[in-house]
Protein backbone atom coordinates (compact mmCIF):
# COMPACT_ATOMS: atom_id res chain seq x y z
CA UNK A 1 0.00 0.00 0.00
CA UNK A 2 2.88 2.36 0.64
CA UNK A 3 3.72 2.23 -3.08
CA UNK A 4 0.11 3.16 -3.84
CA UNK A 5 0.34 6.24 -1.61
CA UNK A 6 3.69 7.28 -3.11
CA UNK A 7 2.71 6.60 -6.73
CA UNK A 8 4.19 9.20 -9.06
CA UNK A 9 6.44 10.80 -6.47
CA UNK A 10 10.15 11.18 -7.07
CA UNK A 11 13.10 11.16 -4.71
CA UNK A 12 12.89 9.99 -1.10
CA UNK A 13 9.13 9.68 -0.76
CA UNK A 14 8.82 6.62 1.52
CA UNK A 15 9.02 8.57 4.80
CA UNK A 16 6.39 11.03 3.56
CA UNK A 17 4.16 8.12 2.51
CA UNK A 18 4.54 6.48 5.93
CA UNK A 19 3.70 9.78 7.61
CA UNK A 20 0.60 10.18 5.41
CA UNK A 21 -0.48 6.62 6.26
CA UNK A 22 0.13 7.32 9.96
CA UNK A 23 -2.08 10.42 9.78
CA UNK A 24 -5.00 8.23 8.67
CA UNK A 25 -4.21 5.41 11.12
CA UNK A 26 -2.76 2.90 8.64
CA UNK A 27 1.00 3.06 9.17
CA UNK A 28 1.02 -0.54 10.45
CA UNK A 29 -0.64 -1.74 7.21
CA UNK A 30 1.86 -0.03 4.88
CA UNK A 31 3.16 -3.29 3.38
CA UNK A 32 -0.25 -4.82 2.66
CA UNK A 33 -1.92 -4.99 -0.74
CA UNK A 34 -4.92 -2.69 -1.29
CA UNK A 35 -7.11 -5.76 -1.98
CA UNK A 36 -6.63 -6.84 1.66
CA UNK A 37 -8.24 -3.66 3.00
CA UNK A 38 -11.83 -2.92 4.00
CA UNK A 39 -13.83 -0.17 2.30
CA UNK A 40 -13.12 2.27 5.11
CA UNK A 41 -9.40 1.49 5.00
CA UNK A 42 -9.38 2.05 1.23
CA UNK A 43 -10.95 5.47 1.81
CA UNK A 44 -8.22 6.21 4.35
CA UNK A 45 -5.57 5.27 1.76
CA UNK A 46 -7.22 7.65 -0.71
CA UNK A 47 -6.95 10.42 1.90
CA UNK A 48 -3.30 9.55 2.52
CA UNK A 49 -2.64 9.78 -1.25
CA UNK A 50 -4.09 13.28 -1.21
CA UNK A 51 -2.36 14.36 2.02
CA UNK A 52 1.11 13.39 0.82
CA UNK A 53 0.90 16.35 -1.58
CA UNK A 54 0.05 18.78 1.26
CA UNK A 55 -2.97 20.22 -0.51
CA UNK A 56 -4.44 23.63 0.20
CA UNK A 57 -7.76 22.41 -1.23
CA UNK A 58 -9.17 18.90 -0.81
CA UNK A 59 -12.06 18.00 -3.13
CA UNK A 60 -14.20 15.11 -1.88
CA UNK A 61 -17.06 13.88 -4.08
CA UNK A 62 -19.27 11.43 -2.15
CA UNK A 63 -16.23 9.87 -0.43
CA UNK A 64 -18.24 8.12 2.28
CA UNK A 65 -21.29 6.97 0.32
CA UNK A 66 -20.40 3.27 0.18
CA UNK A 67 -19.43 2.91 3.84
CA UNK A 68 -21.44 1.39 6.69
CA UNK A 69 -22.86 3.79 9.28
CA UNK A 70 -20.16 3.33 11.94
CA UNK A 71 -17.26 3.55 9.48
CA UNK A 72 -18.90 6.59 7.91
CA UNK A 73 -18.99 8.41 11.28
CA UNK A 74 -15.36 7.47 11.97
CA UNK A 75 -14.32 8.79 8.55
CA UNK A 76 -16.25 12.03 9.12
CA UNK A 77 -14.34 12.54 12.37
CA UNK A 78 -11.04 11.71 10.65
CA UNK A 79 -11.63 14.18 7.81
CA UNK A 80 -12.57 16.95 10.26
CA UNK A 81 -9.52 16.25 12.45
CA UNK A 82 -7.19 16.24 9.41
CA UNK A 83 -8.76 19.50 8.23
CA UNK A 84 -8.14 21.06 11.65
CA UNK A 85 -4.58 19.72 11.84
CA UNK A 86 -3.46 20.65 8.32
CA UNK A 87 -5.54 23.78 7.71
CA UNK A 88 -6.58 23.00 4.13
CA UNK A 89 -9.95 23.88 2.66
CA UNK A 90 -12.35 20.98 2.07
CA UNK A 91 -15.07 20.98 -0.56
CA UNK A 92 -17.31 18.00 0.18
CA UNK A 93 -20.05 16.94 -2.21
CA UNK A 94 -22.70 14.79 -0.56
CA UNK A 95 -26.39 13.91 -0.71
CA UNK A 96 -26.37 13.25 3.05
CA UNK A 97 -27.80 16.28 4.87
CA UNK A 98 -26.63 15.08 8.30
CA UNK A 99 -23.10 14.60 6.99
CA UNK A 100 -23.04 18.05 5.40
CA UNK A 101 -24.28 19.85 8.50
CA UNK A 102 -22.08 17.86 10.91
CA UNK A 103 -18.87 18.42 8.96
CA UNK A 104 -19.25 21.83 7.35
CA UNK A 105 -18.91 25.45 8.32
CA UNK A 106 -21.05 26.30 5.32
CA UNK A 107 -23.59 24.24 3.36
CA UNK A 108 -24.58 25.11 -0.19
CA UNK A 109 -27.65 23.45 -1.69
CA UNK A 110 -27.45 23.38 -5.48
CA UNK A 111 -30.80 23.47 -7.26
CA UNK A 112 -31.20 23.71 -11.02
CA UNK A 113 -27.57 24.78 -11.49
CA UNK A 114 -27.93 27.60 -8.92
CA UNK A 115 -27.31 28.02 -5.22
CA UNK A 116 -30.72 27.42 -3.67
CA UNK A 117 -29.58 27.69 -0.07
CA UNK A 118 -26.42 29.09 1.52
CA UNK A 119 -26.38 28.05 5.17
CA UNK A 120 -23.71 29.02 7.68
CA UNK A 121 -23.08 26.31 10.30
CA UNK A 122 -21.85 28.32 13.26
CA UNK A 123 -21.58 25.55 15.84
CA UNK A 124 -18.37 25.07 17.83
CA UNK A 125 -16.32 21.91 17.44
CA UNK A 126 -16.31 19.18 18.43
CA UNK A 127 -19.91 18.84 17.37
CA UNK A 128 -22.18 16.42 19.18
CA UNK A 129 -24.19 14.12 16.96
CA UNK A 130 -27.84 14.51 17.89
CA UNK A 131 -27.52 18.04 19.27
CA UNK A 132 -30.60 20.25 19.01
CA UNK A 133 -28.79 22.92 16.97
CA UNK A 134 -27.52 20.36 14.41
CA UNK A 135 -31.02 18.91 14.14
CA UNK A 136 -32.45 22.40 13.59
CA UNK A 137 -30.01 23.10 10.75
CA UNK A 138 -30.64 19.67 9.18
CA UNK A 139 -34.37 20.40 9.28
CA UNK A 140 -33.81 23.73 7.54
CA UNK A 141 -31.94 22.04 4.68
CA UNK A 142 -34.44 19.17 4.45
CA UNK A 143 -37.38 21.60 4.40
CA UNK A 144 -35.79 23.34 1.43
CA UNK A 145 -35.13 20.03 -0.36
CA UNK A 146 -38.68 18.79 0.24
CA UNK A 147 -40.20 21.98 -1.18
CA UNK A 148 -38.73 21.06 -4.58
CA UNK A 149 -41.11 18.13 -4.92
CA UNK A 150 -40.62 14.38 -4.87
CA UNK A 151 -40.44 13.95 -8.64
CA UNK A 152 -37.29 16.02 -9.11
CA UNK A 153 -33.77 14.67 -8.75
CA UNK A 154 -32.28 15.24 -5.31
CA UNK A 155 -30.06 18.33 -5.21
CA UNK A 156 -26.39 18.00 -4.35
CA UNK A 157 -25.00 19.46 -1.18
CA UNK A 158 -21.62 21.13 -1.13
CA UNK A 159 -20.03 21.47 2.27
CA UNK A 160 -17.18 23.82 2.88
CA UNK A 161 -14.91 23.29 5.87
NORTALIN-V56493 format. One line per field, one symbol per residue. phi: phi as a letter, one per 30 degrees, with the letter a starting at -180 (. if undefined). psi: psi as a letter, one per 30 degrees, with the letter a starting at -180 (. if undefined). A space follows every 50 residues. Layout:
phi = ???
psi = ???
//
This chain:
phi = .ddddceidcidcddddddddddcibedcecddeddcdeddddddddddd dddhdcbccbchdceccdeddddddedddddddddciddccccaccdedd ddcccbccccbhibdcabcdccbdcdcceidddddddeddddedddddjd dddddccccbc
psi = eeeeegkfllaifeeeeeeeeefgggefgeglkefflleeeeeeeeeeee ffgilfkjkjjhfgeglleeeeeeeeeeeeeeeeefglkkjkklgjeeee eeflfkkkjkkhgljfkjkkjikllkkkkgleeeeeeeeeeeeeefffkf flkklkkkkj.
//
